[in-house]
Amino acid sequence: MGKVWFITGASSGFGKALAELVLAKGDSAIIAARRLEPLLELADGHAGRVFPIQLDVTNAEARREAVKRAVTKFGRIDVLANIAGAGAYGALEEFTSEQIRANMELNFFAAAELSREVLPQMRAQGSGH
């Protein structure tokens, strides 16, 4: 079996492109995003090698559960690709404090926290990226 990837933001853009490449290469993937429907379409034709999970990466309990389900399904996670994110365009003074904090939550803290969830598994298996 090839590598097992955990890819967030897999419903569109770079996350989807990475998932398509990983699956075409023959590796397995946990593909995660807020919207499940695009993930199911992406999973079609890759039975046994892809595990779609609906996930809001800013939700701590959802992150823990997603990692648990991924390890239960494949036994390990070899590569974590924290792709989920969103841009914020405009002059800084036009954003509210809440908008700035929400952007940091999604683009920084969620990725850091998901990494903290996955790292113990990678340390236990002796490998991972």
C-alpha positions as CSV (number, residue, x, y, z in Angstrom):
1,M,0.0,0.0,0.0
2,G,1.2,3.5,-0.8
3,K,1.1,6.5,1.5
4,V,-2.0,7.6,3.4
5,W,-2.7,11.3,3.0
6,F,-5.1,13.5,5.1
7,I,-6.0,16.5,2.9
8,T,-8.2,19.3,4.1
9,G,-9.9,21.7,1.7
10,A,-10.3,18.9,-0.7
11,S,-13.6,20.0,-2.2
12,S,-12.0,22.6,-4.6
13,G,-8.9,24.4,-5.7
14,F,-5.5,23.2,-4.6
15,G,-6.8,20.7,-2.1
16,K,-8.9,19.0,-4.8
17,A,-6.0,19.0,-7.3
18,L,-3.7,17.5,-4.7
19,A,-6.3,14.8,-3.8
20,E,-6.7,13.9,-7.5
21,L,-2.9,13.6,-7.9
22,V,-2.6,11.5,-4.8
23,L,-5.3,9.1,-5.9
24,A,-4.0,9.0,-9.5
25,K,-0.6,8.0,-8.1
26,G,-2.2,5.1,-6.3
27,D,-1.9,6.4,-2.7
28,S,-4.9,6.5,-0.3
29,A,-6.5,9.7,1.0
30,I,-8.7,11.0,3.7
31,I,-10.3,14.0,1.9
32,A,-11.9,16.5,4.1
33,A,-14.0,19.7,3.6
34,R,-17.1,21.5,4.9
35,R,-19.1,20.3,2.0
36,L,-19.5,16.5,1.6
37,E,-21.0,16.4,-1.9
38,P,-17.9,17.4,-3.9
39,L,-15.9,14.9,-1.8
40,L,-18.2,12.1,-2.7
41,E,-17.8,13.0,-6.4
42,L,-14.1,13.0,-6.0
43,A,-14.2,9.6,-4.2
44,D,-16.1,7.9,-7.0
45,G,-14.1,5.2,-8.6
46,H,-11.5,4.9,-5.9
47,A,-13.2,2.5,-3.5
48,G,-11.1,1.4,-0.6
49,R,-8.5,4.1,-1.2
50,V,-10.4,7.2,-0.3
51,F,-12.3,8.3,2.8
52,P,-14.4,11.4,2.5
53,I,-15.1,13.3,5.7
54,Q,-17.2,16.4,6.2
55,L,-15.1,18.6,8.4
56,D,-15.1,22.2,9.6
57,V,-11.4,22.5,10.6
58,T,-12.2,25.3,13.0
59,N,-14.2,22.8,15.2
60,A,-11.9,21.2,17.8
61,E,-14.1,18.1,18.4
62,A,-14.6,17.6,14.7
63,R,-10.8,17.6,14.2
64,R,-10.3,15.0,16.9
65,E,-13.1,12.8,15.5
66,A,-11.8,13.1,12.0
67,V,-8.3,12.0,12.9
68,K,-9.7,9.1,15.0
69,R,-11.9,8.0,12.1
70,A,-9.0,8.3,9.6
71,V,-6.6,6.2,11.7
72,T,-9.4,3.6,12.3
73,K,-10.0,3.4,8.5
74,F,-6.4,3.2,7.3
75,G,-4.3,2.5,10.4
76,R,-2.0,5.5,9.9
77,I,-1.6,8.9,8.4
78,D,1.6,9.4,6.4
79,V,1.1,13.0,5.1
80,L,-1.0,15.8,6.5
81,A,-1.8,18.5,3.9
82,N,-3.5,21.5,5.7
83,I,-5.0,23.1,2.6
84,A,-8.3,24.4,3.9
85,G,-8.3,28.2,4.1
86,A,-9.8,31.3,2.7
87,G,-8.5,34.7,1.5
88,A,-9.5,38.1,2.8
89,Y,-9.1,40.9,0.3
90,G,-9.3,44.6,1.1
91,A,-7.8,47.2,3.3
92,L,-7.1,46.0,6.8
93,E,-9.0,48.9,8.4
94,E,-12.2,47.8,6.5
95,F,-12.3,44.5,8.4
96,T,-13.9,44.1,11.8
97,S,-11.9,42.5,14.6
98,E,-14.2,39.5,14.4
99,Q,-13.4,39.0,10.7
100,I,-9.7,39.2,11.3
101,R,-9.9,36.7,14.2
102,A,-12.1,34.3,12.1
103,N,-9.5,34.5,9.3
104,M,-6.7,33.7,11.7
105,E,-8.7,30.9,13.2
106,L,-9.2,29.2,9.8
107,N,-5.9,29.9,8.2
108,F,-3.5,29.5,11.1
109,F,-5.0,28.1,14.3
110,A,-7.0,25.3,12.7
111,A,-4.0,24.1,10.8
112,A,-1.8,24.2,13.8
113,E,-4.3,22.4,16.0
114,L,-4.9,19.7,13.3
115,S,-1.2,19.2,13.1
116,R,-1.2,18.8,16.9
117,E,-3.8,16.1,16.6
118,V,-1.9,14.2,13.9
119,L,1.6,14.4,15.2
120,P,1.3,11.9,18.1
121,Q,0.1,9.3,15.6
122,M,3.0,10.1,13.3
123,R,5.5,9.8,16.2
124,A,3.9,6.5,17.3
125,Q,4.4,5.1,13.9
126,G,7.9,6.5,13.5
127,S,7.2,8.5,10.4
128,G,5.2,11.2,8.8
129,H,5.1,14.6,7.0
